[in-house]
Amino acid sequence: MVALPNPARAALVAAFDREIVLAEVLITRHEHGFDLRHHLDRAPAEALRELSISDLGPLAQTTTAGRFRPNKAAPNLQRGWHAMARSEDDLEAALCHLYPGALADWFAGRQPAPPVTHFREFVNRQTGLYRVPQLLSDELATRTIRAGCAARFCLRDRRWTVAGLAPDDSVSKSLIPCLEPCALLLDLARRAQLLAQGEPVKIALAAADLDSLLHALDVALEQTAGEVREGDTGASQNPRRLALVREHLRSLKPPSPTPAG
Ligand code: SF4
């Protein structure tokens, strides 16, 4: 039986001359294959741990601290390794381990009409517990997406939208597109709606105090990175939850005065 060539893989191999960076992975073309490593590891290969292609699956599962990575496109891929893909088959297998689905999405994203599923279309087809995000207002959906899809949590370039929110700008994240909301974002959206249905607490804050709170949240976001399970949005200190609170507070900031003249 003759194996059919994968058009996505063929397009990727043709898309670069010497090297290409996909999210955090640098792929460098060699005479006998492709070298893969973290893009920040430009050291000679001898200085890095050599991994086989099959080692890349376990590598992508956890952070350096040993925490599970529910989103393989999160910017916390381990460093200090390299792997040689000796054929295009190997290259495809390596990318499947590191970024499942990314090769197909990259290829689809380059088509004249990429198959994008926007937020409303996506949540409206959910069932059971995950119907809750259908209730999000556009404003709350926007804050949730800004929080959950921020580059600090995910390097996929979001192509889908909700009313009032533009897609990502295609340069600040990576070449890997996000063509529809993922399970992590859906879970955060569900949490955001459930929290919004709770009894609100009203507080009056001076604008300067609001700035202090926003600063405190920036610090907390740095400090909780890697400490709380990423997917556990039930935890109030979950980084995506903190980012969502920050979006709520940002929306309260008075607009900056327009310069006179
Ligand atoms: S929905 Fe957001 S968090 Fe999920 S993969 Fe897409 S861009 Fe990343």
py3Dmol code that shows the C-alpha trace and the ligand (Angstrom):
import py3Dmol

protein = """\
ATOM      1  CA  MET A   1       0.000   0.000   0.000  1.00  0.00           C
ATOM      2  CA  VAL A   2       1.349   3.446  -0.914  1.00  0.00           C
ATOM      3  CA  ALA A   3       1.117   6.067   1.848  1.00  0.00           C
ATOM      4  CA  LEU A   4      -0.513   9.318   0.725  1.00  0.00           C
ATOM      5  CA  PRO A   5       1.694  12.370   1.272  1.00  0.00           C
ATOM      6  CA  ASN A   6       0.465  14.753   3.946  1.00  0.00           C
ATOM      7  CA  PRO A   7      -0.104  18.105   2.157  1.00  0.00           C
ATOM      8  CA  ALA A   8       0.266  20.038   5.429  1.00  0.00           C
ATOM      9  CA  ARG A   9       3.664  18.534   6.082  1.00  0.00           C
ATOM     10  CA  ALA A  10       4.778  19.120   2.504  1.00  0.00           C
ATOM     11  CA  ALA A  11       3.679  22.759   2.760  1.00  0.00           C
ATOM     12  CA  LEU A  12       5.544  23.263   6.017  1.00  0.00           C
ATOM     13  CA  VAL A  13       8.763  21.778   4.677  1.00  0.00           C
ATOM     14  CA  ALA A  14       8.465  24.028   1.625  1.00  0.00           C
ATOM     15  CA  ALA A  15       7.683  27.109   3.730  1.00  0.00           C
ATOM     16  CA  PHE A  16      11.161  27.658   5.108  1.00  0.00           C
ATOM     17  CA  ASP A  17      14.675  27.667   3.847  1.00  0.00           C
ATOM     18  CA  ARG A  18      16.997  27.303   6.825  1.00  0.00           C
ATOM     19  CA  GLU A  19      14.779  27.525   9.912  1.00  0.00           C
ATOM     20  CA  ILE A  20      11.316  28.248  11.218  1.00  0.00           C
ATOM     21  CA  VAL A  21       9.918  28.817  14.712  1.00  0.00           C
ATOM     22  CA  LEU A  22       6.584  27.204  15.545  1.00  0.00           C
ATOM     23  CA  ALA A  23       5.389  28.558  18.890  1.00  0.00           C
ATOM     24  CA  GLU A  24       8.412  27.735  21.085  1.00  0.00           C
ATOM     25  CA  VAL A  25      10.056  25.165  18.831  1.00  0.00           C
ATOM     26  CA  LEU A  26      12.874  26.030  16.470  1.00  0.00           C
ATOM     27  CA  ILE A  27      13.125  23.694  13.459  1.00  0.00           C
ATOM     28  CA  THR A  28      16.418  23.873  11.575  1.00  0.00           C
ATOM     29  CA  ARG A  29      16.951  22.132   8.275  1.00  0.00           C
ATOM     30  CA  HIS A  30      20.054  19.906   8.059  1.00  0.00           C
ATOM     31  CA  GLU A  31      21.510  17.841   5.268  1.00  0.00           C
ATOM     32  CA  HIS A  32      20.011  14.668   6.734  1.00  0.00           C
ATOM     33  CA  GLY A  33      16.870  15.916   8.417  1.00  0.00           C
ATOM     34  CA  PHE A  34      15.657  18.534  10.862  1.00  0.00           C
ATOM     35  CA  ASP A  35      16.876  19.595  14.296  1.00  0.00           C
ATOM     36  CA  LEU A  36      14.174  20.544  16.816  1.00  0.00           C
ATOM     37  CA  ARG A  37      14.737  22.380  20.100  1.00  0.00           C
ATOM     38  CA  HIS A  38      13.352  25.193  22.242  1.00  0.00           C
ATOM     39  CA  HIS A  39      13.841  28.384  20.269  1.00  0.00           C
ATOM     40  CA  LEU A  40      15.738  29.997  23.146  1.00  0.00           C
ATOM     41  CA  ASP A  41      18.311  27.167  23.144  1.00  0.00           C
ATOM     42  CA  ARG A  42      20.755  28.252  20.461  1.00  0.00           C
ATOM     43  CA  ALA A  43      23.661  26.413  22.122  1.00  0.00           C
ATOM     44  CA  PRO A  44      25.564  23.712  20.175  1.00  0.00           C
ATOM     45  CA  ALA A  45      23.641  20.433  20.154  1.00  0.00           C
ATOM     46  CA  GLU A  46      26.320  18.810  22.357  1.00  0.00           C
ATOM     47  CA  ALA A  47      25.320  21.164  25.173  1.00  0.00           C
ATOM     48  CA  LEU A  48      21.726  19.939  25.052  1.00  0.00           C
ATOM     49  CA  ARG A  49      20.081  16.686  26.108  1.00  0.00           C
ATOM     50  CA  GLU A  50      19.477  14.543  23.054  1.00  0.00           C
ATOM     51  CA  LEU A  51      15.949  13.164  22.843  1.00  0.00           C
ATOM     52  CA  SER A  52      14.371  10.684  20.457  1.00  0.00           C
ATOM     53  CA  ILE A  53      11.200  11.629  18.616  1.00  0.00           C
ATOM     54  CA  SER A  54       9.146   9.425  20.932  1.00  0.00           C
ATOM     55  CA  ASP A  55      10.667  11.206  23.975  1.00  0.00           C
ATOM     56  CA  LEU A  56       8.976  14.415  22.848  1.00  0.00           C
ATOM     57  CA  GLY A  57       5.519  13.183  23.894  1.00  0.00           C
ATOM     58  CA  PRO A  58       6.427  12.832  27.590  1.00  0.00           C
ATOM     59  CA  LEU A  59       8.486  16.033  27.398  1.00  0.00           C
ATOM     60  CA  ALA A  60       5.455  18.022  26.240  1.00  0.00           C
ATOM     61  CA  GLN A  61       3.267  16.644  29.019  1.00  0.00           C
ATOM     62  CA  THR A  62       4.882  18.516  31.906  1.00  0.00           C
ATOM     63  CA  THR A  63       6.623  21.763  32.769  1.00  0.00           C
ATOM     64  CA  THR A  64      10.167  21.857  34.112  1.00  0.00           C
ATOM     65  CA  ALA A  65       8.624  21.791  37.602  1.00  0.00           C
ATOM     66  CA  GLY A  66       6.748  18.589  36.694  1.00  0.00           C
ATOM     67  CA  ARG A  67       3.292  20.176  36.377  1.00  0.00           C
ATOM     68  CA  PHE A  68       0.883  18.816  33.768  1.00  0.00           C
ATOM     69  CA  ARG A  69       0.500  21.054  30.698  1.00  0.00           C
ATOM     70  CA  PRO A  70      -3.176  20.896  29.717  1.00  0.00           C
ATOM     71  CA  ASN A  71      -2.512  23.268  26.836  1.00  0.00           C
ATOM     72  CA  LYS A  72       0.450  22.187  24.731  1.00  0.00           C
ATOM     73  CA  ALA A  73       0.565  25.669  23.179  1.00  0.00           C
ATOM     74  CA  ALA A  74       1.225  27.291  26.576  1.00  0.00           C
ATOM     75  CA  PRO A  75       4.549  29.156  26.666  1.00  0.00           C
ATOM     76  CA  ASN A  76       6.091  26.774  29.183  1.00  0.00           C
ATOM     77  CA  LEU A  77       7.710  24.095  27.038  1.00  0.00           C
ATOM     78  CA  GLN A  78      10.756  22.660  28.776  1.00  0.00           C
ATOM     79  CA  ARG A  79      14.188  23.796  27.621  1.00  0.00           C
ATOM     80  CA  GLY A  80      17.599  22.142  27.382  1.00  0.00           C
ATOM     81  CA  TRP A  81      16.894  19.395  24.818  1.00  0.00           C
ATOM     82  CA  HIS A  82      17.155  18.791  21.100  1.00  0.00           C
ATOM     83  CA  ALA A  83      15.880  16.047  18.823  1.00  0.00           C
ATOM     84  CA  MET A  84      16.830  15.042  15.281  1.00  0.00           C
ATOM     85  CA  ALA A  85      14.042  14.232  12.853  1.00  0.00           C
ATOM     86  CA  ARG A  86      15.776  12.206  10.155  1.00  0.00           C
ATOM     87  CA  SER A  87      12.853  12.277   7.739  1.00  0.00           C
ATOM     88  CA  GLU A  88       9.711  14.246   7.051  1.00  0.00           C
ATOM     89  CA  ASP A  89       7.759  11.426   8.725  1.00  0.00           C
ATOM     90  CA  ASP A  90       9.839  12.000  11.852  1.00  0.00           C
ATOM     91  CA  LEU A  91       9.272  15.733  11.651  1.00  0.00           C
ATOM     92  CA  GLU A  92       5.528  15.243  11.456  1.00  0.00           C
ATOM     93  CA  ALA A  93       5.604  12.805  14.385  1.00  0.00           C
ATOM     94  CA  ALA A  94       7.705  15.256  16.444  1.00  0.00           C
ATOM     95  CA  LEU A  95       5.244  18.079  15.836  1.00  0.00           C
ATOM     96  CA  CYS A  96       2.316  15.805  16.709  1.00  0.00           C
ATOM     97  CA  HIS A  97       3.958  15.190  20.074  1.00  0.00           C
ATOM     98  CA  LEU A  98       4.887  18.809  20.763  1.00  0.00           C
ATOM     99  CA  TYR A  99       1.855  20.589  19.321  1.00  0.00           C
ATOM    100  CA  PRO A 100      -0.999  18.140  18.650  1.00  0.00           C
ATOM    101  CA  GLY A 101      -3.136  19.304  15.743  1.00  0.00           C
ATOM    102  CA  ALA A 102      -0.921  22.305  15.027  1.00  0.00           C
ATOM    103  CA  LEU A 103       0.388  21.157  11.661  1.00  0.00           C
ATOM    104  CA  ALA A 104      -3.116  20.649  10.280  1.00  0.00           C
ATOM    105  CA  ASP A 105      -4.265  23.944  11.783  1.00  0.00           C
ATOM    106  CA  TRP A 106      -1.244  25.792  10.390  1.00  0.00           C
ATOM    107  CA  PHE A 107      -2.073  24.430   6.939  1.00  0.00           C
ATOM    108  CA  ALA A 108      -5.791  25.173   7.267  1.00  0.00           C
ATOM    109  CA  GLY A 109      -4.981  28.684   8.476  1.00  0.00           C
ATOM    110  CA  ARG A 110      -3.131  29.379   5.228  1.00  0.00           C
ATOM    111  CA  GLN A 111      -6.113  28.557   3.035  1.00  0.00           C
ATOM    112  CA  PRO A 112      -8.106  31.414   1.458  1.00  0.00           C
ATOM    113  CA  ALA A 113     -11.079  30.664   3.745  1.00  0.00           C
ATOM    114  CA  PRO A 114      -9.788  28.983   6.928  1.00  0.00           C
ATOM    115  CA  PRO A 115     -12.392  26.877   8.766  1.00  0.00           C
ATOM    116  CA  VAL A 116     -12.876  29.199  11.745  1.00  0.00           C
ATOM    117  CA  THR A 117     -15.582  28.547  14.348  1.00  0.00           C
ATOM    118  CA  HIS A 118     -16.465  31.741  16.183  1.00  0.00           C
ATOM    119  CA  PHE A 119     -17.352  31.918  19.872  1.00  0.00           C
ATOM    120  CA  ARG A 120     -21.150  32.035  19.538  1.00  0.00           C
ATOM    121  CA  GLU A 121     -21.291  29.234  17.009  1.00  0.00           C
ATOM    122  CA  PHE A 122     -19.030  27.135  19.221  1.00  0.00           C
ATOM    123  CA  VAL A 123     -20.856  27.628  22.525  1.00  0.00           C
ATOM    124  CA  ASN A 124     -24.288  27.257  20.920  1.00  0.00           C
ATOM    125  CA  ARG A 125     -23.517  23.683  19.982  1.00  0.00           C
ATOM    126  CA  GLN A 126     -22.427  22.675  23.497  1.00  0.00           C
ATOM    127  CA  THR A 127     -24.581  20.414  25.618  1.00  0.00           C
ATOM    128  CA  GLY A 128     -24.982  19.547  29.301  1.00  0.00           C
ATOM    129  CA  LEU A 129     -22.807  21.461  31.778  1.00  0.00           C
ATOM    130  CA  TYR A 130     -21.102  23.312  28.979  1.00  0.00           C
ATOM    131  CA  ARG A 131     -24.252  25.039  27.769  1.00  0.00           C
ATOM    132  CA  VAL A 132     -23.659  27.655  30.490  1.00  0.00           C
ATOM    133  CA  PRO A 133     -21.293  29.785  28.329  1.00  0.00           C
ATOM    134  CA  GLN A 134     -24.218  30.428  25.961  1.00  0.00           C
ATOM    135  CA  LEU A 135     -25.416  32.893  28.617  1.00  0.00           C
ATOM    136  CA  LEU A 136     -22.311  35.095  28.550  1.00  0.00           C
ATOM    137  CA  SER A 137     -22.910  38.647  27.392  1.00  0.00           C
ATOM    138  CA  ASP A 138     -20.600  39.808  24.625  1.00  0.00           C
ATOM    139  CA  GLU A 139     -18.831  42.004  27.169  1.00  0.00           C
ATOM    140  CA  LEU A 140     -18.191  39.168  29.620  1.00  0.00           C
ATOM    141  CA  ALA A 141     -17.193  36.864  26.766  1.00  0.00           C
ATOM    142  CA  THR A 142     -14.694  39.488  25.610  1.00  0.00           C
ATOM    143  CA  ARG A 143     -13.112  39.783  29.058  1.00  0.00           C
ATOM    144  CA  THR A 144     -12.998  36.016  29.415  1.00  0.00           C
ATOM    145  CA  ILE A 145     -11.295  35.583  26.062  1.00  0.00           C
ATOM    146  CA  ARG A 146      -8.832  38.403  26.746  1.00  0.00           C
ATOM    147  CA  ALA A 147      -7.955  36.692  30.016  1.00  0.00           C
ATOM    148  CA  GLY A 148      -7.869  33.050  28.941  1.00  0.00           C
ATOM    149  CA  CYS A 149      -6.280  33.436  25.513  1.00  0.00           C
ATOM    150  CA  ALA A 150      -3.601  35.943  26.542  1.00  0.00           C
ATOM    151  CA  ALA A 151      -0.097  35.173  25.290  1.00  0.00           C
ATOM    152  CA  ARG A 152       1.006  34.404  28.831  1.00  0.00           C
ATOM    153  CA  PHE A 153      -1.286  31.330  28.710  1.00  0.00           C
ATOM    154  CA  CYS A 154      -1.371  30.350  25.057  1.00  0.00           C
ATOM    155  CA  LEU A 155       0.706  30.975  21.956  1.00  0.00           C
ATOM    156  CA  ARG A 156      -1.944  30.082  19.418  1.00  0.00           C
ATOM    157  CA  ASP A 157      -3.002  32.998  17.250  1.00  0.00           C
ATOM    158  CA  ARG A 158      -6.738  33.337  17.864  1.00  0.00           C
ATOM    159  CA  ARG A 159      -8.595  33.749  14.577  1.00  0.00           C
ATOM    160  CA  TRP A 160     -12.113  33.429  15.958  1.00  0.00           C
ATOM    161  CA  THR A 161     -13.989  36.290  17.548  1.00  0.00           C
ATOM    162  CA  VAL A 162     -17.039  37.421  19.472  1.00  0.00           C
ATOM    163  CA  ALA A 163     -18.899  40.695  18.866  1.00  0.00           C
ATOM    164  CA  GLY A 164     -16.680  43.551  20.045  1.00  0.00           C
ATOM    165  CA  LEU A 165     -13.397  41.649  20.050  1.00  0.00           C
ATOM    166  CA  ALA A 166     -10.957  41.494  17.143  1.00  0.00           C
ATOM    167  CA  PRO A 167      -8.867  38.401  16.404  1.00  0.00           C
ATOM    168  CA  ASP A 168      -5.249  38.296  17.609  1.00  0.00           C
ATOM    169  CA  ASP A 169      -2.880  40.340  15.522  1.00  0.00           C
ATOM    170  CA  SER A 170      -1.035  37.344  13.975  1.00  0.00           C
ATOM    171  CA  VAL A 171       2.429  38.591  14.929  1.00  0.00           C
ATOM    172  CA  SER A 172       2.623  38.655  18.713  1.00  0.00           C
ATOM    173  CA  LYS A 173       1.839  34.991  19.421  1.00  0.00           C
ATOM    174  CA  SER A 174       2.959  32.400  16.887  1.00  0.00           C
ATOM    175  CA  LEU A 175       2.425  30.845  13.460  1.00  0.00           C
ATOM    176  CA  ILE A 176       0.009  28.307  14.912  1.00  0.00           C
ATOM    177  CA  PRO A 177      -3.558  29.518  14.518  1.00  0.00           C
ATOM    178  CA  CYS A 178      -6.417  28.832  16.895  1.00  0.00           C
ATOM    179  CA  LEU A 179      -9.426  28.103  14.713  1.00  0.00           C
ATOM    180  CA  GLU A 180     -12.002  27.502  17.430  1.00  0.00           C
ATOM    181  CA  PRO A 181     -12.247  27.845  21.235  1.00  0.00           C
ATOM    182  CA  CYS A 182     -10.551  25.045  23.176  1.00  0.00           C
ATOM    183  CA  ALA A 183     -11.766  23.105  26.205  1.00  0.00           C
ATOM    184  CA  LEU A 184      -9.761  25.281  28.614  1.00  0.00           C
ATOM    185  CA  LEU A 185     -11.334  28.455  27.288  1.00  0.00           C
ATOM    186  CA  LEU A 186     -14.776  26.852  27.373  1.00  0.00           C
ATOM    187  CA  ASP A 187     -14.232  25.908  31.002  1.00  0.00           C
ATOM    188  CA  LEU A 188     -13.137  29.438  31.889  1.00  0.00           C
ATOM    189  CA  ALA A 189     -16.205  30.821  30.096  1.00  0.00           C
ATOM    190  CA  ARG A 190     -18.430  28.516  32.116  1.00  0.00           C
ATOM    191  CA  ARG A 191     -16.721  29.616  35.316  1.00  0.00           C
ATOM    192  CA  ALA A 192     -17.009  33.293  34.366  1.00  0.00           C
ATOM    193  CA  GLN A 193     -20.764  32.973  33.855  1.00  0.00           C
ATOM    194  CA  LEU A 194     -21.302  31.007  37.087  1.00  0.00           C
ATOM    195  CA  LEU A 195     -19.314  33.609  39.043  1.00  0.00           C
ATOM    196  CA  ALA A 196     -21.240  36.446  37.398  1.00  0.00           C
ATOM    197  CA  GLN A 197     -24.500  34.848  38.573  1.00  0.00           C
ATOM    198  CA  GLY A 198     -23.388  35.047  42.226  1.00  0.00           C
ATOM    199  CA  GLU A 199     -24.357  37.888  44.575  1.00  0.00           C
ATOM    200  CA  PRO A 200     -22.201  40.882  43.601  1.00  0.00           C
ATOM    201  CA  VAL A 201     -20.165  42.774  46.200  1.00  0.00           C
ATOM    202  CA  LYS A 202     -20.214  46.516  45.701  1.00  0.00           C
ATOM    203  CA  ILE A 203     -17.114  48.477  46.616  1.00  0.00           C
ATOM    204  CA  ALA A 204     -16.177  52.079  45.927  1.00  0.00           C
ATOM    205  CA  LEU A 205     -12.535  52.605  45.093  1.00  0.00           C
ATOM    206  CA  ALA A 206     -10.458  55.659  44.360  1.00  0.00           C
ATOM    207  CA  ALA A 207      -8.954  55.463  40.859  1.00  0.00           C
ATOM    208  CA  ALA A 208      -5.489  55.286  42.433  1.00  0.00           C
ATOM    209  CA  ASP A 209      -6.563  52.309  44.565  1.00  0.00           C
ATOM    210  CA  LEU A 210      -7.780  50.590  41.437  1.00  0.00           C
ATOM    211  CA  ASP A 211      -4.302  51.031  39.985  1.00  0.00           C
ATOM    212  CA  SER A 212      -2.811  49.469  43.131  1.00  0.00           C
ATOM    213  CA  LEU A 213      -5.168  46.505  42.857  1.00  0.00           C
ATOM    214  CA  LEU A 214      -4.275  46.012  39.199  1.00  0.00           C
ATOM    215  CA  HIS A 215      -0.608  46.112  40.124  1.00  0.00           C
ATOM    216  CA  ALA A 216      -1.196  43.550  42.898  1.00  0.00           C
ATOM    217  CA  LEU A 217      -2.911  41.271  40.389  1.00  0.00           C
ATOM    218  CA  ASP A 218       0.038  41.581  37.997  1.00  0.00           C
ATOM    219  CA  VAL A 219       2.330  40.447  40.833  1.00  0.00           C
ATOM    220  CA  ALA A 220      -0.033  37.642  41.861  1.00  0.00           C
ATOM    221  CA  LEU A 221      -0.186  36.412  38.273  1.00  0.00           C
ATOM    222  CA  GLU A 222       3.588  36.169  38.176  1.00  0.00           C
ATOM    223  CA  GLN A 223       3.752  34.404  41.515  1.00  0.00           C
ATOM    224  CA  THR A 224       1.018  31.865  40.942  1.00  0.00           C
ATOM    225  CA  ALA A 225       2.378  30.859  37.525  1.00  0.00           C
ATOM    226  CA  GLY A 226       3.085  27.147  37.855  1.00  0.00           C
ATOM    227  CA  GLU A 227       1.725  26.869  41.411  1.00  0.00           C
ATOM    228  CA  VAL A 228      -1.918  26.148  40.700  1.00  0.00           C
ATOM    229  CA  ARG A 229      -3.236  23.527  38.291  1.00  0.00           C
ATOM    230  CA  GLU A 230      -3.883  25.451  35.085  1.00  0.00           C
ATOM    231  CA  GLY A 231      -7.158  23.714  34.369  1.00  0.00           C
ATOM    232  CA  ASP A 232      -8.538  24.148  37.900  1.00  0.00           C
ATOM    233  CA  THR A 233     -10.688  27.255  37.432  1.00  0.00           C
ATOM    234  CA  GLY A 234     -12.559  26.340  40.619  1.00  0.00           C
ATOM    235  CA  ALA A 235      -9.531  27.629  42.585  1.00  0.00           C
ATOM    236  CA  SER A 236      -9.770  31.368  43.239  1.00  0.00           C
ATOM    237  CA  GLN A 237      -5.999  31.706  42.786  1.00  0.00           C
ATOM    238  CA  ASN A 238      -6.069  30.007  39.386  1.00  0.00           C
ATOM    239  CA  PRO A 239      -4.024  32.247  37.050  1.00  0.00           C
ATOM    240  CA  ARG A 240      -6.782  32.426  34.439  1.00  0.00           C
ATOM    241  CA  ARG A 241      -9.237  33.437  37.178  1.00  0.00           C
ATOM    242  CA  LEU A 242      -6.844  36.156  38.326  1.00  0.00           C
ATOM    243  CA  ALA A 243      -6.460  37.350  34.750  1.00  0.00           C
ATOM    244  CA  LEU A 244     -10.259  37.474  34.458  1.00  0.00           C
ATOM    245  CA  VAL A 245     -10.569  39.581  37.624  1.00  0.00           C
ATOM    246  CA  ARG A 246      -7.924  41.874  36.177  1.00  0.00           C
ATOM    247  CA  GLU A 247     -10.026  42.263  33.032  1.00  0.00           C
ATOM    248  CA  HIS A 248     -13.077  43.128  35.180  1.00  0.00           C
ATOM    249  CA  LEU A 249     -11.072  45.773  37.041  1.00  0.00           C
ATOM    250  CA  ARG A 250      -9.567  47.170  33.860  1.00  0.00           C
ATOM    251  CA  SER A 251     -13.064  47.703  32.520  1.00  0.00           C
ATOM    252  CA  LEU A 252     -13.748  49.973  35.523  1.00  0.00           C
ATOM    253  CA  LYS A 253     -10.854  52.286  34.816  1.00  0.00           C
ATOM    254  CA  PRO A 254     -12.020  55.732  33.772  1.00  0.00           C
ATOM    255  CA  PRO A 255     -10.994  56.616  30.217  1.00  0.00           C
ATOM    256  CA  SER A 256      -7.802  58.656  29.963  1.00  0.00           C
ATOM    257  CA  PRO A 257      -8.529  62.341  29.348  1.00  0.00           C
ATOM    258  CA  THR A 258      -8.267  63.321  25.687  1.00  0.00           C
ATOM    259  CA  PRO A 259      -5.352  65.734  25.212  1.00  0.00           C
ATOM    260  CA  ALA A 260      -6.545  69.246  24.505  1.00  0.00           C
ATOM    261  CA  GLY A 261      -6.036  70.704  21.062  1.00  0.00           C
TER     262      GLY A 261
END
"""
ligand_1 = """\
8
SF4
S -9.070 29.081 22.712
Fe -7.556 30.519 23.483
S -6.441 29.353 25.050
Fe -7.530 27.880 23.774
S -6.087 27.265 22.178
Fe -7.293 28.956 21.357
S -6.110 30.836 21.781
Fe -5.341 29.163 23.082
"""
view = py3Dmol.view(width=600, height=400)
view.addModel(protein, "pdb")
view.setStyle({"model": 0}, {"cartoon": {"style": "trace"}})
view.addModel(ligand_1, "xyz")
view.setStyle({"model": 1}, {"stick": {}})
view.zoomTo()
view.show()
